[in-house]
Amino acid sequence: MSEKKVVEIKNLMKNYGAKDFQTTVLKGIDLTIFEHDFIAIMGPSGSGKTTFLNILSTIDKPTQGSVLLDGNDITRMQNKALSKLRRDKIGFIFQDYSLLDTMTLQDNIALPLSLNNVSNELCIQKTEELSRTFGLKEHLKKYPYQLSGGQKQRGAACRALITKPEIIFADEPTGALDSKSSRDLLECLKEVNDLGQATILMVTHDPFCASYAKDVYILSDGLIQCKLSHGEDRKEFYDRIIDMQVLQQA
C-alpha cells in the first residue's frame, strides 16, 4: 500500500516588496509530507522558515506554486473554505501556549471539540485520554496561571491534537521552555507520532529539538539545501545536525 500524502508542496515561491524592489524569500521549494511523518525545518535567521510555515498554515499566500493539503490546494481556496480547513485539518502549537486564562486546562484542551458541538461526555473522554499521554491528568481542573510553562505547552499540544487533524504545525514549540520541559514535550510528541496518531511539521532553530524528528530539512537562502534522516540513536542524529549546521555556516 502506498503512503498517504498529507501535504504536497510544489515550486513554492514568495516575494516581498514592490515590482522593482522585490526580495525573494522562497525560491522554489518542493516537498511532500506523508502521513505519520515528523519533519523539522531548520535554518538561520532570514532563511525563510517563518514565511514557509505561514504559507503552509494558510496565514500567508505564495507568489507562485501550490500547497495541496489532503488533496486541496490551499493557495486557491476562499476564506470560508480556508477557515473550515484550519478547523478540521490543521492543529497548531505556538511558542506562547495561547491558552485562555479564564478556562481550566480541561476546557482549553476540549475547546476545538466544543466549538464543533461534540458532546460534553465525549469531550471529557478524549481530553482525559490525551492528558494521560502528556502527563497532565492531575492538572485538568487547574487554570493556566496555576501551571508551569511546560505543563501549559503540553496542554497546548493536547488541544492541537484533540480533533485528530491531518497535520500539526509547531512553531518553535520549545522556544519558551527550560531544558527539562522541552524534553518532556518532545518525548510526548515523539510518542504520539510513533503511535501513528500525528503527522508533525516543526520549525525550530534548536538542534536538540530537531533531533526528535524523523527527518530534518535545512532551509537556507530560500531553498532546501539538504535532508538528514534519523538513525537508531538520537544523540548521533543530534551530532549530525550540529555538523550540518557548521557546514552551512562555513
Backbone as CSV, one residue per row, in Angstrom:
resi,resn,N_x,N_y,N_z,CA_x,CA_y,CA_z,C_x,C_y,C_z
1,MET,0.848,-1.201,0.000,0.000,0.000,0.000,0.881,1.248,0.000
2,SER,0.561,2.195,-0.897,1.346,3.423,-0.968,1.033,4.314,0.222
3,GLU,2.042,5.129,0.608,1.861,6.041,1.723,0.922,7.178,1.338
4,LYS,0.140,7.614,2.312,-0.784,8.712,2.063,-0.038,10.043,2.094
5,LYS,-0.225,10.850,1.062,0.348,12.184,1.025,-0.566,13.135,1.793
6,VAL,-0.033,13.768,2.805,-0.805,14.738,3.580,-0.638,16.139,3.002
7,VAL,0.601,16.521,2.709,0.887,17.830,2.129,1.829,17.653,0.941
8,GLU,1.487,18.292,-0.180,2.367,18.326,-1.351,2.683,19.781,-1.677
9,ILE,3.955,20.122,-1.630,4.411,21.490,-1.888,5.170,21.479,-3.210
10,LYS,4.729,22.321,-4.145,5.306,22.314,-5.487,5.735,23.714,-5.901
11,ASN,7.030,23.857,-6.175,7.607,25.100,-6.711,7.162,26.331,-5.920
12,LEU,7.254,26.248,-4.612,6.764,27.318,-3.742,7.725,28.503,-3.756
13,MET,7.189,29.666,-4.147,7.983,30.884,-4.198,7.247,32.005,-3.472
14,LYS,8.024,32.893,-2.837,7.424,34.043,-2.170,8.329,35.257,-2.319
15,ASN,7.738,36.325,-2.872,8.437,37.605,-2.999,7.750,38.640,-2.132
16,TYR,8.536,39.582,-1.631,8.006,40.728,-0.901,8.520,42.009,-1.555
17,GLY,7.730,43.073,-1.469,8.162,44.369,-1.964,7.522,44.740,-3.282
18,ALA,7.751,45.976,-3.709,7.225,46.476,-4.974,7.938,45.805,-6.139
19,LYS,7.377,45.959,-7.317,7.836,45.223,-8.500,9.337,45.367,-8.745
20,ASP,9.857,46.571,-8.674,11.270,46.799,-8.992,12.190,46.661,-7.779
21,PHE,11.614,46.378,-6.620,12.421,46.287,-5.404,12.022,45.041,-4.596
22,GLN,11.885,43.938,-5.292,11.406,42.721,-4.646,12.534,41.937,-3.984
23,THR,12.188,41.342,-2.853,13.071,40.399,-2.179,12.443,39.018,-2.287
24,THR,13.192,38.062,-2.794,12.687,36.700,-2.924,13.090,35.908,-1.688
25,VAL,12.085,35.483,-0.923,12.338,34.778,0.338,12.346,33.263,0.121
26,LEU,11.400,32.764,-0.658,11.359,31.346,-1.027,11.550,31.253,-2.533
27,LYS,12.413,30.328,-2.974,12.878,30.338,-4.358,12.504,29.086,-5.149
28,GLY,11.440,28.407,-4.733,11.011,27.233,-5.488,11.201,25.951,-4.701
29,ILE,10.398,25.778,-3.662,10.541,24.627,-2.763,9.575,23.516,-3.160
30,ASP,10.093,22.309,-3.225,9.292,21.107,-3.453,9.470,20.184,-2.251
31,LEU,8.355,19.734,-1.698,8.418,18.841,-0.543,7.102,18.102,-0.415
32,THR,7.179,16.809,-0.124,5.984,16.013,0.142,6.049,15.491,1.570
33,ILE,4.964,15.706,2.308,4.865,15.227,3.687,3.857,14.089,3.703
34,PHE,4.295,12.931,4.191,3.447,11.749,4.215,2.839,11.563,5.608
35,GLU,1.754,10.804,5.644,1.099,10.506,6.905,2.090,9.894,7.888
36,HIS,2.083,10.390,9.122,2.920,9.925,10.226,4.375,10.392,10.122
37,ASP,4.683,11.296,9.175,5.994,11.935,9.169,6.135,12.824,10.399
38,PHE,7.364,13.009,10.824,7.711,14.014,11.831,8.909,14.755,11.257
39,ILE,8.650,15.942,10.721,9.653,16.706,9.990,10.009,17.962,10.765
40,ALA,11.307,18.248,10.831,11.781,19.511,11.391,12.398,20.338,10.273
41,ILE,12.035,21.612,10.228,12.612,22.564,9.290,13.544,23.477,10.082
42,MET,14.816,23.494,9.691,15.801,24.331,10.367,16.419,25.301,9.367
43,GLY,17.042,26.336,9.890,17.742,27.286,9.038,18.094,28.533,9.818
44,PRO,19.062,29.285,9.340,19.464,30.513,10.037,18.379,31.571,9.949
45,SER,18.527,32.610,10.747,17.596,33.733,10.702,17.581,34.322,9.295
46,GLY,16.369,34.552,8.765,16.247,35.098,7.423,16.248,34.057,6.320
47,SER,16.259,32.787,6.692,16.317,31.723,5.684,14.971,31.467,5.020
48,GLY,13.883,31.951,5.642,12.550,31.749,5.078,11.697,30.772,5.850
49,LYS,12.163,30.319,7.025,11.418,29.323,7.816,10.026,29.827,8.182
50,THR,9.956,31.045,8.722,8.667,31.578,9.167,7.723,31.787,7.990
51,THR,8.245,32.318,6.889,7.429,32.503,5.685,6.897,31.167,5.196
52,PHE,7.748,30.172,5.172,7.368,28.828,4.734,6.232,28.281,5.591
53,LEU,6.375,28.377,6.911,5.349,27.873,7.810,4.055,28.674,7.668
54,ASN,4.175,29.980,7.519,2.976,30.819,7.377,2.166,30.439,6.145
55,ILE,2.845,30.098,5.062,2.136,29.698,3.844,1.481,28.331,4.047
56,LEU,2.204,27.392,4.621,1.643,26.053,4.837,0.439,26.090,5.769
57,SER,0.470,26.981,6.741,-0.607,27.046,7.734,-1.710,28.029,7.341
58,THR,-1.690,28.489,6.085,-2.727,29.324,5.465,-2.731,30.771,5.973
59,ILE,-1.708,31.183,6.705,-1.638,32.557,7.197,-1.226,33.510,6.073
60,ASP,-0.393,33.017,5.165,0.105,33.825,4.053,-0.124,33.057,2.752
61,LYS,0.007,33.745,1.626,-0.145,33.114,0.312,1.163,33.232,-0.467
62,PRO,1.493,32.225,-1.278,2.733,32.284,-2.045,2.604,33.191,-3.269
63,THR,3.727,33.629,-3.789,3.744,34.353,-5.064,3.532,33.390,-6.224
64,GLN,4.053,32.191,-6.053,3.933,31.168,-7.093,4.007,29.804,-6.438
65,GLY,3.414,28.806,-7.102,3.462,27.443,-6.595,2.156,27.030,-5.945
66,SER,2.121,25.814,-5.454,0.903,25.272,-4.862,1.214,24.488,-3.601
67,VAL,0.223,24.434,-2.709,0.292,23.634,-1.489,-0.991,22.822,-1.406
68,LEU,-0.873,21.527,-1.580,-2.033,20.642,-1.501,-2.071,20.003,-0.120
69,LEU,-3.131,20.277,0.624,-3.336,19.683,1.940,-4.523,18.740,1.846
70,ASP,-4.258,17.461,2.051,-5.301,16.446,1.914,-5.997,16.556,0.552
71,GLY,-5.203,16.881,-0.478,-5.726,16.957,-1.840,-6.293,18.293,-2.253
72,ASN,-6.410,19.252,-1.333,-6.972,20.574,-1.634,-5.858,21.607,-1.744
73,ASP,-5.860,22.391,-2.827,-4.862,23.436,-2.998,-5.252,24.644,-2.147
74,ILE,-4.579,24.802,-1.026,-4.947,25.854,-0.083,-4.611,27.240,-0.603
75,THR,-3.743,27.332,-1.599,-3.365,28.646,-2.129,-4.470,29.254,-2.977
76,ARG,-5.478,28.449,-3.321,-6.565,28.939,-4.179,-7.932,28.878,-3.499
77,MET,-7.944,28.593,-2.223,-9.204,28.478,-1.508,-9.665,29.846,-0.993
78,GLN,-10.974,30.029,-0.917,-11.550,31.247,-0.370,-11.556,31.192,1.161
79,ASN,-11.775,32.345,1.790,-11.631,32.447,3.243,-12.521,31.476,4.014
80,LYS,-13.774,31.331,3.576,-14.694,30.442,4.291,-14.212,29.003,4.251
81,ALA,-13.764,28.560,3.082,-13.251,27.195,2.941,-11.951,27.024,3.724
82,LEU,-11.117,28.067,3.737,-9.866,28.007,4.498,-10.134,27.884,5.992
83,SER,-11.109,28.614,6.485,-11.456,28.544,7.912,-11.890,27.133,8.299
84,LYS,-12.677,26.510,7.444,-13.125,25.140,7.703,-11.948,24.174,7.666
85,LEU,-11.046,24.384,6.713,-9.877,23.512,6.613,-8.993,23.645,7.852
86,ARG,-8.773,24.884,8.313,-7.968,25.083,9.528,-8.611,24.369,10.713
87,ARG,-9.932,24.470,10.812,-10.653,23.875,11.942,-10.580,22.349,11.921
88,ASP,-10.718,21.765,10.723,-10.868,20.319,10.622,-9.580,19.573,10.328
89,LYS,-8.614,20.244,9.693,-7.460,19.513,9.163,-6.121,19.885,9.787
90,ILE,-6.065,21.031,10.486,-4.778,21.541,10.971,-4.813,21.755,12.479
91,GLY,-3.733,21.375,13.132,-3.532,21.699,14.542,-2.299,22.584,14.671
92,PHE,-2.338,23.545,15.598,-1.235,24.492,15.758,-0.666,24.405,17.173
93,ILE,0.659,24.426,17.258,1.344,24.591,18.541,2.251,25.802,18.395
94,PHE,1.960,26.847,19.184,2.740,28.073,19.112,3.717,28.139,20.291
95,GLN,4.681,29.042,20.179,5.670,29.194,21.243,5.048,29.721,22.529
96,ASP,3.979,30.525,22.404,3.447,31.233,23.578,2.196,30.577,24.182
97,TYR,1.987,29.283,23.924,0.900,28.482,24.521,-0.490,28.855,24.005
98,SER,-0.867,30.138,24.109,-2.176,30.627,23.651,-3.348,29.935,24.353
99,LEU,-3.193,29.624,25.637,-4.306,29.104,26.426,-5.143,30.261,26.949
100,LEU,-6.431,30.014,27.132,-7.337,31.041,27.641,-7.319,31.022,29.171
101,ASP,-6.982,32.163,29.782,-6.784,32.235,31.232,-8.054,31.972,32.030
102,THR,-9.218,32.223,31.436,-10.484,32.088,32.167,-11.058,30.670,32.105
103,MET,-10.338,29.758,31.455,-10.817,28.382,31.319,-9.829,27.419,31.961
104,THR,-10.349,26.325,32.504,-9.476,25.290,33.041,-8.676,24.653,31.916
105,LEU,-7.654,23.918,32.302,-6.858,23.216,31.298,-7.733,22.244,30.517
106,GLN,-8.619,21.558,31.219,-9.509,20.612,30.544,-10.357,21.311,29.489
107,ASP,-10.915,22.466,29.832,-11.753,23.195,28.879,-10.930,23.767,27.733
108,ASN,-9.695,24.191,28.019,-8.812,24.673,26.958,-8.520,23.567,25.951
109,ILE,-8.214,22.374,26.452,-7.901,21.258,25.559,-9.120,20.867,24.733
110,ALA,-10.276,20.863,25.376,-11.509,20.413,24.709,-12.137,21.476,23.815
111,LEU,-11.618,22.715,23.846,-12.260,23.816,23.135,-12.542,23.525,21.656
112,PRO,-11.590,22.990,20.891,-11.899,22.712,19.472,-13.067,21.752,19.295
113,LEU,-13.206,20.775,20.198,-14.338,19.849,20.124,-15.635,20.565,20.486
114,SER,-15.585,21.393,21.518,-16.784,22.126,21.945,-17.303,23.025,20.830
115,LEU,-16.381,23.661,20.111,-16.774,24.539,19.011,-17.396,23.756,17.856
116,ASN,-17.121,22.452,17.814,-17.718,21.588,16.792,-18.942,20.850,17.321
117,ASN,-19.447,21.316,18.484,-20.676,20.754,19.073,-20.560,19.278,19.428
118,VAL,-19.366,18.856,19.814,-19.180,17.496,20.311,-19.754,17.418,21.727
119,SER,-20.348,16.300,22.066,-21.000,16.156,23.372,-20.000,16.324,24.505
120,ASN,-20.500,16.793,25.653,-19.649,17.009,26.815,-18.973,15.718,27.263
121,GLU,-19.703,14.611,27.212,-19.152,13.327,27.639,-17.968,12.920,26.768
122,LEU,-18.102,13.105,25.455,-17.016,12.746,24.542,-15.836,13.700,24.691
123,CYS,-16.115,14.969,24.926,-15.043,15.945,25.177,-14.201,15.515,26.378
124,ILE,-14.877,15.138,27.460,-14.177,14.729,28.673,-13.361,13.461,28.419
125,GLN,-13.957,12.509,27.717,-13.272,11.251,27.431,-11.993,11.476,26.629
126,LYS,-12.090,12.246,25.547,-10.930,12.481,24.682,-9.864,13.320,25.396
127,THR,-10.320,14.282,26.200,-9.378,15.108,26.938,-8.594,14.281,27.944
128,GLU,-9.272,13.402,28.637,-8.594,12.562,29.631,-7.628,11.591,28.975
129,GLU,-7.989,11.071,27.812,-7.094,10.150,27.104,-5.784,10.847,26.723
130,LEU,-5.895,12.021,26.127,-4.696,12.754,25.725,-3.896,13.237,26.929
131,SER,-4.592,13.667,27.966,-3.899,14.207,29.136,-3.031,13.146,29.807
132,ARG,-3.452,11.890,29.733,-2.626,10.821,30.304,-1.321,10.684,29.522
133,THR,-1.413,10.732,28.204,-0.215,10.619,27.374,0.757,11.754,27.662
134,PHE,0.231,12.945,27.920,1.078,14.120,28.118,1.334,14.439,29.596
135,GLY,0.979,13.515,30.473,1.279,13.686,31.891,0.536,14.822,32.554
136,LEU,-0.708,15.038,32.156,-1.473,16.183,32.656,-2.763,15.797,33.368
137,LYS,-2.980,14.518,33.579,-4.268,14.047,34.107,-4.646,14.752,35.414
138,GLU,-3.668,14.922,36.292,-3.967,15.511,37.604,-4.055,17.026,37.574
139,HIS,-3.834,17.637,36.401,-3.842,19.097,36.306,-5.040,19.636,35.530
140,LEU,-5.956,18.780,35.125,-7.031,19.201,34.224,-7.945,20.268,34.816
141,LYS,-8.125,20.266,36.121,-9.032,21.236,36.740,-8.348,22.560,37.093
142,LYS,-7.066,22.644,36.816,-6.330,23.866,37.122,-6.485,24.884,35.989
143,TYR,-6.235,26.149,36.338,-6.227,27.225,35.358,-4.790,27.476,34.905
144,PRO,-4.601,28.086,33.727,-3.240,28.269,33.212,-2.276,28.930,34.193
145,TYR,-2.752,29.892,34.982,-1.840,30.567,35.912,-1.325,29.637,37.005
146,GLN,-1.966,28.486,37.177,-1.542,27.504,38.169,-0.581,26.458,37.591
147,LEU,-0.243,26.593,36.339,0.574,25.598,35.651,1.960,26.150,35.327
148,SER,2.921,25.252,35.214,4.252,25.641,34.763,4.222,25.863,33.252
149,GLY,5.279,26.461,32.723,5.368,26.667,31.280,5.313,25.363,30.508
150,GLY,6.004,24.354,31.024,5.993,23.065,30.351,4.616,22.422,30.340
151,GLN,3.905,22.534,31.444,2.547,21.982,31.519,1.612,22.719,30.562
152,LYS,1.758,24.035,30.495,0.912,24.813,29.572,1.190,24.422,28.119
153,GLN,2.470,24.225,27.778,2.772,23.876,26.396,2.316,22.459,26.050
154,ARG,2.390,21.552,27.007,1.853,20.203,26.763,0.328,20.251,26.632
155,GLY,-0.297,21.155,27.387,-1.737,21.357,27.232,-2.072,21.904,25.858
156,ALA,-1.248,22.833,25.370,-1.460,23.378,24.032,-1.295,22.293,22.970
157,ALA,-0.364,21.384,23.194,-0.177,20.273,22.263,-1.394,19.353,22.268
158,CYS,-1.942,19.093,23.447,-3.164,18.278,23.543,-4.306,18.942,22.782
159,ARG,-4.453,20.256,22.945,-5.513,20.979,22.241,-5.340,20.865,20.728
160,ALA,-4.088,20.904,20.249,-3.827,20.789,18.817,-4.176,19.402,18.290
161,LEU,-4.030,18.395,19.144,-4.231,17.002,18.725,-5.661,16.510,18.906
162,ILE,-6.461,17.227,19.676,-7.740,16.698,20.156,-8.711,16.365,19.026
163,THR,-8.638,17.073,17.904,-9.552,16.815,16.793,-8.983,15.819,15.784
164,LYS,-7.793,15.277,16.087,-7.102,14.356,15.167,-6.939,14.974,13.781
165,PRO,-6.260,16.127,13.716,-6.092,16.811,12.431,-5.166,16.039,11.494
166,GLU,-5.188,16.425,10.224,-4.312,15.787,9.244,-2.845,16.065,9.561
167,ILE,-2.566,17.271,10.050,-1.183,17.649,10.328,-1.127,18.652,11.475
168,ILE,-0.042,18.577,12.247,0.259,19.542,13.303,1.392,20.432,12.819
169,PHE,1.192,21.750,12.885,2.263,22.703,12.622,2.741,23.257,13.963
170,ALA,4.020,23.068,14.244,4.601,23.510,15.511,5.659,24.570,15.231
171,ASP,5.454,25.776,15.757,6.347,26.899,15.514,7.204,27.153,16.745
172,GLU,8.470,26.720,16.701,9.398,26.858,17.831,8.714,26.436,19.134
173,PRO,8.203,25.214,19.222,7.377,24.827,20.373,8.120,24.806,21.707
174,THR,9.459,24.718,21.682,10.218,24.700,22.935,10.914,26.027,23.203
175,GLY,10.611,27.047,22.400,11.345,28.302,22.487,11.255,28.999,23.823
176,ALA,10.145,28.784,24.562,9.954,29.465,25.855,10.136,28.516,27.039
177,LEU,10.682,27.305,26.787,10.752,26.287,27.834,12.184,26.046,28.291
178,ASP,12.317,25.593,29.553,13.625,25.158,30.026,13.925,23.769,29.455
179,SER,15.131,23.274,29.720,15.578,22.038,29.077,14.729,20.829,29.467
180,LYS,14.341,20.718,30.747,13.526,19.582,31.160,12.134,19.644,30.541
181,SER,11.518,20.820,30.554,10.183,20.973,29.973,10.222,20.715,28.468
182,SER,11.303,21.158,27.813,11.465,20.895,26.383,11.515,19.398,26.115
183,ARG,12.323,18.698,26.910,12.458,17.252,26.733,11.115,16.546,26.957
184,ASP,10.390,16.958,27.990,9.095,16.331,28.288,8.123,16.498,27.113
185,LEU,8.057,17.718,26.570,7.158,17.976,25.442,7.560,17.153,24.224
186,LEU,8.842,17.149,23.914,9.321,16.453,22.722,9.131,14.954,22.834
187,GLU,9.328,14.403,24.030,9.092,12.968,24.229,7.621,12.635,23.978
188,CYS,6.736,13.503,24.419,5.295,13.278,24.207,4.936,13.369,22.730
189,LEU,5.472,14.375,22.033,5.199,14.498,20.605,5.749,13.302,19.836
190,LYS,6.926,12.853,20.219,7.508,11.680,19.563,6.644,10.453,19.802
191,GLU,6.110,10.320,21.014,5.274,9.157,21.334,4.009,9.131,20.478
192,VAL,3.297,10.260,20.388,2.059,10.244,19.599,2.359,10.049,18.116
193,ASN,3.512,10.535,17.673,3.901,10.300,16.284,4.264,8.833,16.051
194,ASP,5.023,8.251,16.966,5.395,6.837,16.841,4.179,5.926,16.876
195,LEU,3.148,6.346,17.617,1.923,5.554,17.710,1.007,5.758,16.503
196,GLY,1.439,6.601,15.563,0.635,6.841,14.369,-0.534,7.780,14.589
197,GLN,-0.462,8.604,15.644,-1.573,9.494,15.979,-1.370,10.925,15.504
198,ALA,-0.238,11.219,14.881,0.014,12.601,14.469,1.057,12.666,13.365
199,THR,0.805,13.545,12.402,1.807,13.953,11.413,2.240,15.352,11.812
200,ILE,3.543,15.575,11.938,4.034,16.823,12.525,5.062,17.491,11.615
201,LEU,4.888,18.789,11.404,5.929,19.622,10.803,6.287,20.699,11.809
202,MET,7.547,20.732,12.193,8.016,21.623,13.251,9.111,22.531,12.705
203,VAL,8.986,23.814,12.959,10.039,24.774,12.632,10.807,25.079,13.906
204,THR,12.124,24.959,13.846,12.934,25.183,15.042,14.339,25.622,14.647
205,HIS,14.984,26.354,15.528,16.398,26.690,15.344,17.272,25.804,16.226
206,ASP,16.646,24.961,17.060,17.332,24.218,18.113,17.661,22.795,17.647
207,PRO,18.935,22.427,17.529,19.306,21.070,17.105,18.776,19.980,18.041
208,PHE,18.720,20.267,19.341,18.187,19.286,20.288,16.723,19.000,19.977
209,CYS,15.947,20.041,19.754,14.544,19.897,19.401,14.403,19.124,18.089
210,ALA,15.184,19.499,17.086,15.111,18.857,15.774,15.480,17.377,15.835
211,SER,16.317,16.987,16.791,16.785,15.597,16.859,15.674,14.618,17.222
212,TYR,14.514,15.109,17.641,13.372,14.238,17.936,12.552,13.938,16.677
213,ALA,12.811,14.654,15.599,12.089,14.424,14.356,12.648,13.204,13.628
214,LYS,11.893,12.714,12.662,12.373,11.605,11.830,13.268,12.109,10.703
215,ASP,12.934,13.306,10.192,13.724,13.911,9.119,13.894,15.392,9.403
216,VAL,15.086,15.895,9.095,15.382,17.325,9.264,15.771,17.899,7.908
217,TYR,15.106,18.992,7.531,15.430,19.697,6.296,16.070,21.033,6.666
218,ILE,17.204,21.323,6.031,17.891,22.584,6.262,17.495,23.574,5.175
219,LEU,16.883,24.679,5.601,16.444,25.732,4.691,17.442,26.877,4.752
220,SER,17.943,27.279,3.589,18.913,28.370,3.547,18.784,29.091,2.218
221,ASP,18.820,30.418,2.257,18.699,31.235,1.038,17.465,30.875,0.229
222,GLY,16.372,30.557,0.928,15.101,30.318,0.248,14.947,28.960,-0.385
223,LEU,15.899,28.052,-0.153,15.846,26.718,-0.740,16.166,25.657,0.304
224,ILE,15.636,24.461,0.121,16.025,23.335,0.965,17.376,22.831,0.467
225,GLN,18.371,22.955,1.328,19.734,22.632,0.921,20.091,21.168,1.153
226,CYS,19.493,20.550,2.174,19.811,19.151,2.436,18.774,18.536,3.366
227,LYS,18.813,17.226,3.446,17.913,16.460,4.308,18.733,15.478,5.121
228,LEU,18.429,15.396,6.411,19.037,14.410,7.298,17.938,13.513,7.849
229,SER,18.190,12.216,7.910,17.203,11.263,8.413,17.705,10.594,9.681
230,HIS,16.783,10.374,10.604,17.088,9.783,11.908,17.574,8.356,11.746
231,GLY,18.596,8.011,12.508,19.051,6.634,12.581,18.503,5.969,13.833
232,GLU,19.268,5.062,14.394,18.829,4.350,15.596,19.033,5.180,16.860
233,ASP,20.023,6.071,16.835,20.426,6.770,18.046,20.170,8.268,17.922
234,ARG,19.398,8.834,18.858,19.076,10.259,18.773,20.307,11.128,18.999
235,LYS,21.209,10.720,19.891,22.426,11.512,20.148,23.279,11.602,18.881
236,GLU,23.379,10.494,18.149,24.146,10.503,16.902,23.476,11.420,15.878
237,PHE,22.142,11.402,15.845,21.394,12.279,14.937,21.631,13.739,15.305
238,TYR,21.587,14.037,16.587,21.863,15.390,17.075,23.241,15.860,16.613
239,ASP,24.246,14.996,16.724,25.609,15.357,16.316,25.674,15.641,14.816
240,ARG,24.953,14.860,14.021,24.944,15.091,12.571,24.271,16.424,12.223
241,ILE,23.212,16.763,12.979,22.540,18.047,12.761,23.505,19.199,13.056
242,ILE,24.232,19.097,14.164,25.225,20.113,14.530,26.281,20.240,13.438
243,ASP,26.778,19.107,12.970,27.811,19.122,11.918,27.303,19.799,10.664
244,MET,26.042,19.505,10.296,25.473,20.111,9.101,25.296,21.624,9.271
245,GLN,24.896,22.052,10.469,24.782,23.485,10.719,26.129,24.185,10.552
246,VAL,27.172,23.548,11.051,28.519,24.123,10.925,28.917,24.238,9.456
247,LEU,28.614,23.196,8.677,28.951,23.224,7.252,28.177,24.326,6.526
248,GLN,26.894,24.506,6.901,26.083,25.536,6.256,26.589,26.937,6.565
249,GLN,27.190,27.102,7.741,27.662,28.426,8.162,29.078,28.718,7.681
250,ALA,29.765,27.669,7.188,31.160,27.836,6.770,31.253,28.665,5.478
